């Protein structure tokens, strides 16, 4: 079908932008900010960002570590200078002290980084200079008197993220005279205090329809129904919103929505990866995550069961299933590989994932050498490696994957199925062998022309003697020899049926070996070059490790060490990641790097308050979710304000909400919900919604994608079978995680392919047709009322008059274009076009 308009989503004012061609309205979060080029503008940005006191560990030390310590640290002291501690920096080197307290302009530190010293060139030497904000941080620190911790000492690493969080006092209510309203919610107290420091007013609360759609999508991944919208609009009781939040938190769809970011971290996929990318059964782990989140399993137990559920006393089946977290590694089944190499790569992946998922550190950087910036020695990397090095073989090469858990009744089913398969195979082979002489004679008498007409697989098989052919080859040859043999056809069909029978349900789990393997430091990360032997242990810069049995520390000891309330990272990392989902950016923007190269927290006191609150709430994740979504900060409108373009262009201070494009799976869920086809069933094996032809030919192994029928065709995006080598294109184009490594934050790209997918992809076309049928069935007669209903199903609100007029014009245009068809067919075609447009709106796939 040809369309007379351009196929682009142009996010103009909230609502119908695709047809109006309004100027593009973009949230700065999704684009690179181009800073002003004038020195005055840079100074304004720097001074705005530094209104709060500079913290040495959070703000200053990361700069020194990044730019200075390599030449002026423990191992090397150019010009007799060390800067790895504040005291050493103040002491100075051959040129004297670098700091003149409270006089930044006369301080050698500022002169050398600004390049204003008469004799010393700009530092860092022959490297990119510090930017204006970094210099402003150093200047402000010196002006404040260069305060630093008394406990800092050379060789002892002190960084804000390695110091256990201490619960800060909640800021007092902001003075009403400042123009910022008084708020008593603790999150708002921290956010509004920072806004007041920068003389920025918060945004007003979003309208009720926008707020309900926002919180529904954020908590369940599903939009509100028209009835839910109307009920909330009509409910003016003081606790109406809080009751909505409680209802959504109690919904079974909460677990589905919040399982997705955790499965990204867990690098979940339904295939083994590498070039063969064979299918695997591990969906029981996915369902465990959903159920654990729904029942609000405390996060400390959530961590322990995934890392070491199999090592708990008398572990339950669920606790064993949870260890699938560490079985989500790839498995290489190619011939000719060294299985030990890929077993070790899987163990390294588990170490690196531990660092990303729980520590928020780039632990993998220490695989080949000591970490360049953070206090993680290469030896310590392999001490962590040792925790994961003593599990059963992982099935690389031709071996059977180890650590497979079969469910109650499934073992017997497998045994019966295997027995039937073997008996049927033996029966067929006996029968074919009785026909062997006739087949051999037929092959010998085949004329070259007749031989050339045989299928290539048959021609290849008959090159072998009959007794050297496999059963599969004999079946092919016999079908060509005597295709009408009903006795053979019955046996062959029975064997084929048994070969295609669904496999009994199982899942990959961790299983510890009775005797631990020895672990070594690998020289330059090369497993063929083992060096010093190591035992399981944790990095020295973090809290001491105290295993239950010092003779054999286990993964269970490691998991308990992670969730010790005194651990400085675990609680901070998870609350930061939750915050990131709600605002598009974490309090620590580099959510996977809390180390010295990461960006310091924008609101450090709030981060520590949330981290300690999680522990105080007995590690309840739902308590943190409720806390965030009931705050006025979360409930703000998301409209971009001109006055913030210089003072806070990336919305780090949160003077408004952020517009966020929905995740790939949620985009499908919204369309399913609008169409009325959504099948809300939870859990079960992965499903296969329609996808374009040819996708499964893109990998090394060509596979079939048999689209699901019935209710499985309309399951939520979470349940779509995910092949690592050939993911569903609609997931890939909307930036779904690839399943190869831990993904702690998805990108949000904006490309024409996304608009074309929503418009033309078979699954979305089917959903548009269903939406068209639904609207005509639920609202009869009045075209305007039907349009309003369709619009509300997609974006929750009513169309504005200009949007309504454009939709009506489009409907009449499309209706008139179908002159050859009868009236009912013309209506259906016109409505399908309208539905395709509505599902393609920027607002439909955006959380305002």
C-alpha positions in Angstrom: 0.0 0.0 0.0 1.3 3.4 -0.9 1.1 6.2 1.6 1.1 9.9 0.7 3.0 10.9 3.8 6.5 10.5 5.1 7.1 7.5 7.4 8.8 9.2 10.3 7.8 9.6 13.9 8.4 13.2 14.8 7.8 13.8 18.5 6.2 17.2 18.6 3.9 18.4 21.4 2.5 15.5 23.4 0.2 13.6 21.1 -0.3 13.4 17.5 2.9 14.5 15.9 3.5 11.9 13.2 0.9 13.4 10.9 1.2 17.0 12.0 4.9 17.2 11.2 5.4 19.5 14.2 8.9 20.6 15.1 10.8 17.8 16.7 10.5 17.8 20.5 13.5 15.9 21.9 14.4 15.1 25.5 18.1 16.2 25.9 18.7 12.8 27.5 18.7 11.1 24.1 21.1 13.4 22.4 24.6 14.7 22.9 24.5 18.2 24.4 26.6 20.7 22.5 28.0 23.0 25.2 28.3 26.8 24.7 31.7 27.8 23.4 32.2 31.0 25.2 34.3 31.1 28.4 31.4 33.0 30.2 29.0 30.2 29.3 31.5 27.5 30.5 32.0 29.4 33.7 28.3 29.6 34.2 27.9 25.9 33.8 30.9 25.2 36.1 29.7 27.5 38.8 26.1 26.2 38.6 27.4 22.6 39.0 29.6 23.5 42.0 27.1 25.3 44.1 27.4 22.5 46.7 30.7 22.0 48.6 33.3 19.9 46.8 33.9 16.5 48.3 37.5 15.2 48.1 36.7 11.5 47.7 33.8 12.0 45.4 35.0 14.9 43.3 38.7 15.6 43.5 40.4 12.2 43.9 38.9 10.7 40.8 40.5 13.6 38.8 43.9 13.1 40.4 43.7 9.3 39.9 42.8 9.6 36.2 45.3 12.3 35.2 48.1 12.4 37.7 48.7 9.2 39.7 50.4 7.3 36.8 53.4 9.6 37.0 53.0 10.8 40.6 51.9 7.7 42.5 53.2 4.8 44.6 55.2 3.3 41.8 56.6 6.5 40.2 57.2 10.0 41.5 58.2 12.4 38.7 59.8 15.6 40.2 59.6 14.0 43.6 55.9 14.4 43.7 53.1 12.1 44.9 49.4 12.9 44.6 47.8 9.7 45.6 46.8 11.2 48.9 45.8 14.8 49.7 48.5 15.1 52.3 51.2 14.1 49.8 49.8 16.6 47.4 49.9 19.3 50.0 53.5 18.3 50.9 54.5 18.6 47.3 57.7 17.7 45.5 60.8 19.4 44.0 58.8 22.5 43.2 57.2 22.8 46.6 53.6 22.3 47.8 50.9 22.1 45.1 48.3 23.7 47.4 48.2 27.2 48.9 45.2 26.9 51.2 42.3 29.1 50.4 44.3 30.8 47.6 43.6 28.9 44.4 45.2 31.4 42.1 48.6 31.0 43.9 48.4 27.3 44.1 50.8 25.3 41.9 48.1 22.7 41.3 45.9 25.2 39.6 48.7 26.9 37.7 49.9 23.6 36.1 46.5 22.3 35.1 45.5 25.7 33.7 48.9 26.1 31.9 49.6 29.5 33.5 52.9 28.6 35.2 56.0 30.3 33.8 58.3 27.3 33.8 56.1 24.1 34.1 54.1 23.2 31.0 50.4 22.4 31.2 49.6 19.1 32.9 48.9 16.3 32.3 52.0 16.5 30.1 51.3 15.9 26.4 47.8 14.7 27.2 44.4 16.3 26.8 43.9 19.1 29.3 41.3 19.0 32.1 38.0 20.5 31.1 36.5 23.6 32.7 34.4 21.7 35.2 37.3 19.6 36.4 39.4 22.7 36.9 36.5 24.4 38.7 36.3 21.4 41.1 40.0 21.7 41.9 39.8 25.4 42.4 36.8 25.2 44.7 38.4 22.5 46.7 41.5 24.6 47.3 39.4 27.6 48.1 37.5 25.6 50.7 40.9 24.8 52.4 41.5 21.4 50.6 39.7 19.3 53.2 40.4 15.6 53.1 39.9 12.4 55.3 42.3 12.0 58.1 42.4 8.2 57.5 43.8 8.6 53.9 47.3 7.2 53.7 49.7 6.3 50.8 49.0 2.8 49.5 45.6 2.7 51.2 42.8 3.3 48.7 40.0 5.6 49.8 37.3 6.3 47.3 33.7 7.4 48.1 32.2 4.2 46.7 34.5 2.0 48.9 33.4 3.7 52.1 30.2 2.1 53.6 27.2 4.4 53.3 26.2 6.2 56.4 22.6 7.3 56.7 22.5 11.1 56.2 20.0 13.4 57.8 17.1 14.3 55.6 17.4 18.0 54.7 15.1 20.4 56.4 12.1 21.7 54.4 13.1 24.4 52.0 12.2 28.0 52.9 8.9 28.9 51.4 10.3 32.3 50.5 12.6 30.6 47.9 9.6 29.9 45.7 10.1 26.2 46.0 7.2 24.4 47.8 7.9 22.6 51.1 7.9 18.8 50.7 8.2 16.3 53.5 8.9 13.2 51.3 12.6 12.3 52.0 13.4 11.9 48.3 11.9 15.3 47.6 13.8 16.9 50.5 17.1 15.9 49.0 16.2 16.8 45.4 14.6 20.1 46.4 17.5 21.1 48.6 19.8 20.7 45.5 17.4 22.7 43.3 17.3 25.4 45.9 21.1 25.6 46.0 21.0 26.2 42.3 18.0 28.6 42.3 15.9 26.2 40.2 12.2 25.6 40.7 10.8 22.2 40.2 8.2 21.4 37.6 4.5 21.1 38.6 2.9 17.7 38.9 1.9 15.9 35.6 -1.7 15.8 34.8 -3.6 12.8 36.1 -3.9 10.9 32.8 -0.2 11.3 32.1 0.7 10.3 35.7 -1.4 7.2 35.6 0.0 6.1 32.2 3.5 6.8 33.5 3.3 4.8 36.7 1.3 2.0 35.0 4.0 1.5 32.4 6.8 1.9 34.9 5.5 -0.6 37.4 3.8 -3.2 35.1 5.0 -2.4 31.6 1.3 -2.2 30.5 -0.8 0.9 29.9 -3.9 1.7 31.9 -7.3 0.7 30.5 -9.8 3.5 29.6 -11.8 2.4 32.6 -8.8 2.7 34.9 -8.0 6.2 33.5 -11.6 7.4 34.1 -11.7 6.0 37.6 -8.5 7.7 38.6 -9.5 11.0 37.0 -12.8 10.9 38.9 -11.2 9.8 42.2 -10.3 13.0 44.1 -9.6 11.4 47.5 -6.2 12.4 49.0 -4.8 8.9 48.8 -6.1 8.0 45.3 -2.6 7.9 43.7 -1.1 5.9 46.5 -3.8 3.3 46.2 -3.1 3.0 42.5 0.6 2.5 43.3 -0.3 -0.3 45.8 -2.5 -2.0 43.2 0.2 -1.9 40.6 2.9 -3.2 43.0 0.5 -6.1 43.8 -0.1 -6.9 40.2 1.5 -10.1 38.8 2.7 -8.0 35.9 5.0 -6.1 38.2 7.4 -9.1 38.2 7.2 -9.3 34.4 8.1 -5.6 34.0 11.0 -5.6 36.5 12.4 -9.0 35.5 13.4 -7.6 32.2 16.2 -5.2 33.4 17.5 -7.9 35.7 17.5 -10.5 32.9 19.6 -8.0 30.9 22.1 -8.0 33.7 22.0 -11.8 33.9 22.6 -12.0 30.1 19.6 -14.2 29.7 18.9 -15.8 26.3 17.2 -19.0 25.0 20.2 -20.2 23.0 23.8 -21.2 23.7 25.5 -18.5 21.6 28.7 -18.9 19.5 28.3 -19.9 15.9 26.0 -22.9 16.4 23.8 -21.1 18.8 21.7 -24.2 19.7 18.5 -23.7 21.7 18.7 -24.2 25.5 16.1 -24.7 28.2 16.6 -22.1 30.9 13.2 -20.3 30.9 12.6 -21.7 34.4 15.2 -19.3 35.6 13.4 -16.4 33.9 10.1 -17.5 35.6 12.0 -17.7 38.9 13.0 -14.0 38.6 9.4 -13.0 37.8 8.1 -14.9 40.8 10.8 -13.7 43.1 10.1 -10.0 42.3 6.4 -10.5 42.6 6.6 -12.0 46.1 9.2 -9.3 47.0 11.9 -11.8 47.9 14.3 -9.6 49.9 17.2 -8.6 47.8 19.8 -10.2 50.0 18.1 -13.5 49.5 17.6 -12.7 45.8 21.4 -12.4 45.5 22.3 -15.4 47.7 19.9 -17.8 45.8 21.2 -16.8 42.4 24.9 -17.0 43.3 24.7 -20.0 45.6 21.2 -21.5 46.0 22.6 -24.9 45.4 24.9 -24.6 48.4 22.2 -23.6 50.9 21.3 -26.3 53.5 18.7 -28.6 52.0 18.1 -26.4 48.9 14.7 -26.3 47.4 14.1 -26.8 43.7 13.4 -23.1 43.3 16.7 -22.2 45.0 18.5 -24.5 42.6 16.7 -23.0 39.6 17.8 -19.5 40.8 21.5 -20.5 40.1 20.6 -20.3 36.4 21.9 -16.8 36.8 25.4 -18.1 36.4 24.5 -20.6 33.7 23.4 -17.9 31.3 26.9 -18.0 29.9 27.5 -19.0 26.3 28.3 -22.6 25.5 30.5 -23.4 22.5 29.5 -26.7 20.8 31.7 -26.4 17.7 33.8 -29.4 16.8 37.6 -29.2 17.3 37.6 -26.7 20.1 39.5 -27.0 23.4 36.6 -27.5 25.9 38.8 -26.2 28.7 39.3 -22.9 27.0 35.6 -22.2 26.8 34.9 -23.5 30.3 37.4 -21.0 31.6 35.9 -18.3 29.4 32.5 -19.1 31.0 34.1 -18.8 34.5 35.6 -15.4 33.6 32.2 -14.3 32.3 30.8 -15.1 35.8 33.4 -13.1 37.5 32.9 -10.1 35.2 29.1 -10.4 35.6 29.6 -10.4 39.4 31.4 -7.1 39.1 28.8 -5.5 36.9 25.7 -6.9 38.6 26.5 -6.5 42.3 29.7 -4.3 42.7 29.2 -1.8 39.9 32.9 -2.2 39.1 34.9 -3.0 35.9 36.3 -6.1 37.5 37.1 -7.6 34.1 39.9 -5.0 33.6 42.0 -7.0 36.0 41.9 -10.2 34.0 45.2 -9.6 32.3 46.9 -7.1 34.7 46.3 -5.1 37.8 43.4 -2.7 37.3 44.8 0.6 36.0 42.6 2.8 38.1 40.7 0.9 40.8 42.2 -1.1 43.7 41.7 -4.6 42.1 44.9 -6.6 41.6 45.1 -9.3 39.0 45.7 -11.8 41.7 42.4 -10.7 43.3 40.6 -11.2 40.0 41.7 -14.8 40.0 40.8 -15.2 43.7 37.2 -14.3 42.6 37.7 -16.6 39.7 38.4 -19.4 42.2 34.9 -19.2 43.6 33.4 -20.2 40.3 36.0 -22.6 39.1 34.8 -25.7 40.8 31.4 -26.4 39.1 30.6 -29.3 36.8 31.6 -29.2 33.1 29.6 -26.8 31.0 29.1 -28.9 27.9 31.6 -27.2 25.5 32.3 -29.2 22.5 30.4 -32.5 22.0 29.9 -33.2 25.6 26.5 -33.0 27.3 26.0 -29.8 29.3 26.5 -30.4 33.0 24.4 -29.1 35.8 21.0 -29.8 34.3 18.0 -30.0 36.7 15.0 -32.1 35.6 11.7 -31.5 37.3 9.5 -33.9 39.2 8.1 -36.5 36.8 10.2 -35.3 34.0 13.0 -37.8 34.6 10.6 -40.7 34.2 9.1 -39.1 31.1 12.6 -38.7 29.6 13.4 -42.3 30.4 10.1 -43.6 28.8 10.6 -41.3 25.8 14.2 -42.5 25.3 13.2 -46.1 25.6 10.4 -45.7 23.0 12.8 -43.9 20.7 15.4 -46.5 20.9 12.9 -49.4 20.4 11.4 -47.7 17.4 14.8 -46.9 15.9 15.9 -50.6 16.4 12.7 -51.9 14.8 13.1 -49.7 11.8 16.8 -50.5 11.3 16.0 -54.3 11.5 13.4 -53.9 8.8 15.7 -51.8 6.5 18.4 -54.4 6.9 16.1 -57.1 5.7 15.6 -55.0 2.5 19.4 -54.4 2.1 20.1 -56.8 -0.7 17.2 -55.3 -2.8 18.4 -51.8 -2.2 22.0 -52.7 -3.1 20.8 -54.2 -6.3 18.7 -51.1 -7.1 21.7 -48.8 -6.5 24.0 -50.9 -8.7 21.4 -50.8 -11.6 20.8 -47.1 -11.4 21.3 -45.4 -14.7 23.4 -42.1 -14.6 20.4 -40.1 -15.6 18.2 -41.6 -12.8 21.0 -41.1 -10.3 21.3 -37.5 -11.3 17.6 -36.9 -10.5 18.0 -38.1 -6.9 18.2 -35.5 -4.1 21.8 -34.5 -3.3 21.5 -36.1 0.2 20.5 -39.4 -1.4 23.3 -39.3 -4.0 25.8 -38.6 -1.2 24.4 -41.6 0.9 24.6 -44.1 -2.0 28.3 -43.4 -2.4 28.7 -45.4 0.8 28.2 -49.2 1.1 24.8 -50.1 2.6 26.3 -51.4 5.8 28.3 -48.2 6.3 25.3 -45.9 6.0 23.8 -44.3 9.1 20.2 -45.0 9.9 19.3 -41.5 8.7 21.0 -42.2 5.3 19.3 -45.5 5.0 15.9 -43.9 5.6 16.5 -41.4 2.8 17.8 -44.0 0.4 14.9 -46.4 1.1 12.3 -43.7 0.5 13.8 -43.1 -2.9 14.0 -46.8 -3.6 10.5 -47.8 -2.5 8.3 -44.7 -1.7 5.1 -46.7 -1.5 6.1 -49.2 1.2 3.3 -48.8 3.8 5.0 -50.9 6.4 8.2 -48.8 6.2 6.1 -45.5 6.1 4.4 -46.4 9.3 7.7 -47.1 11.1 9.4 -44.1 9.7 6.5 -41.8 10.7 6.5 -43.1 14.3 10.2 -42.5 14.6 9.9 -39.0 13.2 7.2 -38.3 15.7 9.3 -39.4 18.6 12.3 -37.5 17.3 10.1 -34.3 17.2 8.5 -34.8 20.6 9.0 -32.0 23.0 11.9 -32.5 25.3 11.1 -33.0 29.0 11.4 -29.8 31.0 14.8 -29.1 32.5 16.9 -26.1 33.3 20.6 -25.3 33.7 21.8 -24.9 37.2 25.1 -24.7 39.1 26.5 -27.9 40.7 29.6 -27.9 42.8 32.3 -30.5 42.3 33.1 -32.8 45.3 36.7 -31.7 45.1 37.6 -28.1 44.1 39.8 -27.5 41.1 43.0 -25.7 41.6 43.0 -22.0 40.5 45.9 -19.9 39.2 46.7 -16.4 38.0 46.9 -16.6 34.3 49.8 -14.6 32.8 48.3 -11.9 30.6 45.0 -13.6 31.0 46.2 -16.7 29.0 44.8 -19.9 30.5 47.7 -21.8 29.0 50.2 -19.9 31.1 49.2 -20.5 34.8 51.4 -18.7 37.3 50.8 -18.3 41.1 48.2 -20.5 42.7 45.3 -18.7 44.4 42.5 -19.5 46.8 39.0 -18.0 46.8 39.0 -14.5 48.3 37.7 -10.9 47.8 39.5 -7.6 46.9 41.4 -6.2 49.9 40.0 -2.7 49.3 36.5 -4.0 50.2 35.3 -5.3 53.5 37.2 -8.3 55.0 36.0 -11.7 53.8 35.1 -14.1 56.5 34.2 -17.6 55.1 32.3 -20.1 57.2 35.0 -22.7 56.5 38.4 -21.1 55.8 39.6 -24.4 54.4 37.2 -24.2 51.5 35.5 -20.8 50.9 32.4 -21.2 48.7 30.1 -19.2 46.5 27.7 -19.1 49.4 30.3 -17.3 51.5 30.9 -14.9 48.6 27.1 -14.2 48.3 26.8 -13.5 52.0 29.8 -11.2 51.9 28.1 -9.2 49.1 24.9 -8.6 51.1 26.5 -7.8 54.4 24.9 -4.5 55.4 28.4 -3.0 55.8 29.3 -3.7 52.2 29.7 -0.3 50.5 28.6 -1.2 47.0 25.8 -3.8 46.8 22.9 -1.7 48.2 24.2 1.5 46.4 24.4 -0.3 43.1 20.9 -1.8 43.1 19.1 1.3 44.3 21.0 3.3 41.7 19.9 0.9 39.0 16.3 1.1 40.1 16.5 5.0 40.1 18.0 4.8 36.6 14.9 3.0 35.3 12.6 5.7 36.6 14.6 8.8 35.5 16.7 7.6 32.6 19.9 8.2 34.4 21.2 6.9 37.7 22.3 9.1 40.6 25.6 7.6 39.6 25.4 8.1 35.8 28.0 5.4 35.1 25.9 2.7 36.7 28.4 0.0 35.8 31.4 1.9 37.1 31.4 3.2 40.7 35.2 3.3 40.5 37.5 6.2 40.2 36.8 6.6 36.4 33.1 6.7 37.0 31.0 9.9 37.2 30.5 10.9 40.8 26.9 10.8 42.1 24.8 13.9 41.4 23.1 13.5 44.8 25.5 11.5 47.0 23.5 12.0 50.2 20.3 10.7 48.5 22.2 7.7 47.2 23.4 6.8 50.6 20.0 7.4 52.2 18.3 5.1 49.6 21.0 2.5 50.1 20.6 2.5 53.9 16.8 2.6 53.5 16.9 -0.6 51.5 18.7 -2.4 54.3 16.5 -0.8 56.9 13.4 -2.1 55.0 14.9 -5.6 55.2 16.0 -5.4 51.6 12.5 -5.0 50.2 12.7 -3.8 46.6 9.0 -3.0 46.5 9.5 -0.6 49.3 12.1 1.3 47.3 9.8 1.3 44.2 7.0 2.6 46.2 9.2 5.3 47.8 10.4 6.5 44.4 7.0 6.6 42.6 5.2 8.3 45.4 7.7 11.2 45.5 6.8 14.6 44.0 10.1 14.3 42.1 8.8 11.3 40.2 5.4 12.9 39.7 6.6 16.0 38.0 5.7 17.0 34.4 8.3 16.2 31.8 8.1 19.3 29.7 11.5 20.8 28.8 11.9 24.4 30.1 14.0 27.0 28.3 15.5 28.3 31.5 17.1 24.9 32.2 18.9 24.7 28.8 22.1 26.2 30.3 21.8 25.5 34.0 20.8 21.8 33.7 20.6 20.7 30.1 20.7 17.0 30.9 18.2 17.2 33.8 20.7 15.8 36.3 19.2 17.9 39.1 15.7 16.6 38.2 13.7 19.8 38.0 11.4 17.8 35.8 10.7 14.2 34.8 12.4 12.6 31.8 10.6 11.4 28.6 11.8 7.8 28.0 11.2 5.7 25.0 9.8 2.4 26.1 11.8 -0.8 26.1 11.5 -3.1 23.0 9.4 -5.7 24.8 7.1 -3.0 26.3 6.5 -1.5 22.9 5.0 -4.8 21.8 3.1 -5.1 25.1 1.5 -1.7 24.6 0.4 -2.6 21.0 -0.9 -6.0 22.3 -2.9 -4.2 25.0 -4.4 -1.6 22.6 -5.4 -4.3 20.2 -7.2 -6.3 22.8 -5.2 -9.5 21.9 -2.9 -9.5 24.9 -2.7 -12.9 26.6 -1.8 -12.1 30.2 -0.7 -15.6 31.2 2.5 -15.7 33.2 5.5 -17.9 32.6 6.1 -21.0 30.5 8.3 -21.8 27.6 9.3 -19.1 25.1 7.0 -18.2 22.3 7.5 -17.3 18.6 5.5 -14.2 17.4 5.7 -13.5 13.7 8.9 -12.1 12.3 10.2 -11.4 8.8 11.1 -14.3 6.5 14.8 -15.0 6.2 15.9 -13.9 9.7 16.9 -17.4 10.8 19.1 -17.9 7.7 21.5 -15.1 9.0 23.4 -17.3 11.4 25.8 -20.1 10.7 23.2 -22.7 11.4 19.9 -22.2 9.4 16.9 -22.7 11.7 13.2 -22.5 11.3 11.0 -19.9 13.0 7.6 -21.4 13.2 5.3 -18.6 14.3 3.2 -19.5 17.3 -0.6 -19.8 16.9 -3.4 -19.3 19.3 -2.8 -17.6 22.6 1.0 -18.0 22.4 1.1 -15.7 19.4 0.0 -12.8 21.7 2.2 -13.3 24.8 4.2 -10.4 26.3 7.5 -9.5 24.7 9.3 -10.9 27.8 8.4 -14.4 26.6 9.7 -14.1 23.0 12.3 -16.7 22.2 15.6 -14.9 22.1 18.3 -16.4 19.8 21.7 -14.7 20.5 22.9 -15.0 16.9 19.6 -14.0 15.3 17.4 -12.1 17.7 13.9 -11.0 16.7 14.4 -7.9 14.6 11.7 -5.9 16.4 13.6 -6.5 19.6 17.0 -5.6 18.1 15.8 -2.5 16.3 14.5 -1.1 19.6 17.8 -1.7 21.4 17.1 -4.9 23.4 20.1 -6.4 25.2 22.1 -8.9 23.1 22.5 -11.6 25.8 26.2 -11.9 25.3 27.3 -10.0 28.4 25.8 -8.2 31.4 23.8 -5.2 30.2 23.2 -2.7 33.0 21.6 0.0 30.9 19.9 -0.2 27.5 20.6 2.5 24.9 17.7 4.4 23.4 18.3 5.1 19.8 15.9 6.8 17.3 16.0 5.5 13.7 13.7 5.4 10.7 13.8 1.6 11.0 11.8 1.8 14.2 9.0 3.7 12.4 9.0 1.2 9.5 8.9 -1.7 11.9 5.9 -0.3 13.8 4.2 0.4 10.5 5.0 -2.7 8.4 6.3 -5.6 10.5 3.8 -8.5 10.3 3.2 -8.7 14.1 2.4 -5.0 14.3 0.3 -5.1 11.2 -1.7 -7.9 12.8 -2.1 -5.9 15.9 -3.3 -2.8 13.9 -5.9 -5.0 12.2 -7.1 -6.2 15.6 -7.2 -2.7 17.0 -9.3 -1.7 14.0 -11.7 -4.5 14.7 -11.8 -3.8 18.4 -12.7 -0.1 17.9 -15.5 -0.9 15.5 -16.9 -3.6 17.8 -16.7 -1.6 21.0 -18.0 1.8 19.7 -20.7 1.6 17.1 -22.0 4.2 14.8 -20.3 7.5 15.6 -17.0 7.9 13.8 -15.8 10.6 16.1 -16.4 8.5 19.2 -14.6 5.6 17.6 -11.6 7.8 16.9 -11.5 9.0 20.5 -11.7 5.5 21.8 -8.8 4.3 19.5 -6.7 7.3 20.5 -7.3 6.6 24.2 -6.4 2.9 23.8 -3.0 3.9 22.5 -2.0 7.0 24.6 -4.6 7.0 27.4 -5.8 10.6 26.7 -8.4 12.1 24.4 -7.2 13.6 21.1 -7.0 17.4 20.9 -9.2 19.1 18.2 -6.4 19.4 15.6 -5.4 15.7 16.1 -9.0 14.6 15.8 -9.5 16.6 12.6 -6.4 15.1 11.0 -7.5 11.6 11.9 -10.9 12.2 10.5 -9.4 13.5 7.3 -7.1 10.5 7.0 -10.0 8.1 7.6 -12.1 9.7 4.8 -9.2 9.8 2.5 -8.5 6.1 3.0 -12.2 5.2 2.8 -12.5 7.0 -0.5 -9.4 5.2 -1.9 -11.2 1.9 -1.6 -13.9 2.5 -4.2 -13.8 -1.0 -5.7 -14.6 -2.7 -2.4 -17.8 -2.9 -0.6 -18.5 -0.5 2.3 -17.6 -2.9 5.1 -14.3 -3.7 3.5 -13.5 0.0 2.9 -14.2 0.8 6.6 -12.0 -2.0 7.7 -9.2 -0.9 5.4 -9.5 2.8 6.5 -9.6 1.8 10.2 -6.5 -0.4 9.7 -4.6 2.6 8.4 -5.7 4.7 11.3 -4.6 1.9 13.7 -1.2 1.6 12.1 -0.7 5.4 12.5 -1.7 5.4 16.1 0.6 2.5 17.0 3.4 4.4 15.3 3.0 7.6 17.3 6.0 8.8 19.3 3.6 9.2 22.2 2.4 5.6 22.0 6.0 4.3 22.5 7.1 6.9 24.9 6.7 7.2 28.7 6.0 10.9 29.4 
